[in-house]
């Protein structure tokens, strides 16, 4: 398995853990460890499936959230994705605590079946 694929697997497993941590930290919503592991496993399986070249039925997911500034002195990476068939478009924006854009990025991904996969891959790209 190549380094890029290993990183993809890492982020598919890390995503639900990070989401659970953020819900606990910022929304005071706890998740059961078993549920977090189940979600991480499902995301990872979907990611592995998306790496196999094949025709995939598309769909459209819409999710809107209000952006919140990070803590002073911190940076925040926001990601979004849309997909059709097995192609996805991703966008990444890094902002400072004032809300100023530090670094934007956009690209197209292939063999993606869900927006959540594309967003986690966008997070990986945003860390590069």
C-alpha positions as CSV (number, residue, x, y, z in Angstrom):
1,X,0.0,0.0,0.0
2,X,1.4,3.4,-1.0
3,X,2.0,6.3,1.3
4,X,-1.0,8.3,-0.2
5,X,-3.3,5.4,0.4
6,X,-2.0,4.9,3.9
7,X,-2.7,8.5,4.6
8,X,-6.2,8.2,3.2
9,X,-6.9,5.2,5.5
10,X,-5.4,7.2,8.4
11,X,-7.8,10.1,7.8
12,X,-10.8,7.9,7.3
13,X,-10.1,6.4,10.8
14,X,-9.2,9.8,12.3
15,X,-12.2,11.7,11.0
16,X,-14.9,10.2,13.3
17,X,-12.5,10.3,16.3
18,X,-11.9,14.0,15.7
19,X,-15.6,14.7,15.1
20,X,-16.4,13.0,18.4
21,X,-13.7,14.9,20.2
22,X,-15.1,18.2,18.8
23,X,-18.7,17.4,19.8
24,X,-17.5,16.6,23.3
25,X,-15.3,19.7,23.6
26,X,-17.5,22.3,21.9
27,X,-21.0,21.0,22.2
28,X,-20.8,18.9,25.4
29,X,-22.2,15.9,23.5
30,X,-20.5,12.6,24.4
31,X,-20.3,9.6,22.1
32,X,-19.9,6.0,23.2
33,X,-16.5,4.6,22.1
34,X,-18.2,1.7,20.4
35,X,-20.3,4.0,18.2
36,X,-17.1,6.1,17.3
37,X,-15.3,2.9,16.3
38,X,-18.3,1.7,14.3
39,X,-18.4,5.0,12.3
40,X,-14.7,5.0,11.8
41,X,-14.8,1.4,10.5
42,X,-17.6,2.2,8.1
43,X,-15.8,5.3,6.8
44,X,-12.7,3.3,6.3
45,X,-14.5,0.5,4.5
46,X,-16.2,3.1,2.2
47,X,-12.8,4.6,1.5
48,X,-11.3,1.3,0.6
49,X,-14.2,0.5,-1.7
50,X,-13.8,3.9,-3.4
51,X,-10.2,3.1,-4.2
52,X,-11.4,0.2,-6.5
53,X,-11.9,1.6,-10.0
54,X,-15.6,1.0,-11.0
55,X,-18.7,2.8,-12.0
56,X,-20.5,4.2,-8.9
57,X,-24.0,5.6,-8.8
58,X,-24.0,9.3,-7.7
59,X,-26.0,11.3,-5.4
60,X,-26.2,14.8,-4.0
61,X,-25.6,15.7,-0.3
62,X,-26.3,19.1,1.0
63,X,-25.1,20.1,4.5
64,X,-25.0,23.7,5.7
65,X,-23.2,24.9,8.9
66,X,-22.4,28.4,10.1
67,X,-18.7,29.0,10.3
68,X,-17.3,29.8,13.8
69,X,-14.0,31.6,14.4
70,X,-11.2,29.6,16.0
71,X,-9.7,30.6,19.3
72,X,-7.4,33.6,19.2
73,X,-3.9,32.6,17.9
74,X,-5.3,29.5,16.2
75,X,-6.0,28.6,12.5
76,X,-9.1,26.8,11.3
77,X,-9.3,24.6,8.2
78,X,-12.8,24.4,6.6
79,X,-13.6,21.8,4.0
80,X,-16.5,21.1,1.7
81,X,-17.1,18.7,-1.1
82,X,-19.7,17.8,-3.7
83,X,-19.8,14.8,-6.0
84,X,-21.4,13.3,-9.1
85,X,-20.9,9.7,-10.1
86,X,-17.4,8.9,-8.9
87,X,-15.9,12.4,-9.2
88,X,-15.8,14.9,-6.4
89,X,-14.9,18.5,-6.1
90,X,-13.3,19.6,-2.9
91,X,-12.5,23.0,-1.4
92,X,-10.3,23.8,1.5
93,X,-10.0,27.2,3.2
94,X,-7.6,28.0,6.1
95,X,-8.5,31.1,8.1
96,X,-7.0,32.8,11.1
97,X,-8.9,33.7,14.3
98,X,-9.9,37.1,12.8
99,X,-11.5,35.2,9.8
100,X,-9.0,36.3,7.2
101,X,-8.2,33.7,4.5
102,X,-4.7,32.4,4.9
103,X,-4.7,29.6,2.2
104,X,-7.4,28.4,-0.2
105,X,-7.3,25.2,-2.3
106,X,-9.7,23.4,-4.7
107,X,-9.3,20.2,-6.8
108,X,-11.1,17.3,-8.3
109,X,-11.0,13.7,-6.9
110,X,-11.8,10.4,-8.6
111,X,-13.4,7.2,-7.2
112,X,-15.2,8.9,-4.3
113,X,-18.7,7.7,-3.4
114,X,-19.7,10.1,-0.6
115,X,-19.2,13.7,0.4
116,X,-17.8,12.6,3.8
117,X,-15.0,10.7,2.1
118,X,-14.2,13.7,-0.1
119,X,-14.2,16.0,2.9
120,X,-11.8,13.8,4.8
121,X,-9.5,13.6,1.7
122,X,-9.8,17.4,1.6
123,X,-8.6,17.6,5.2
124,X,-5.6,15.5,4.2
125,X,-4.9,17.8,1.3
126,X,-5.3,20.8,3.7
127,X,-2.6,19.4,6.0
128,X,-0.1,19.2,3.1
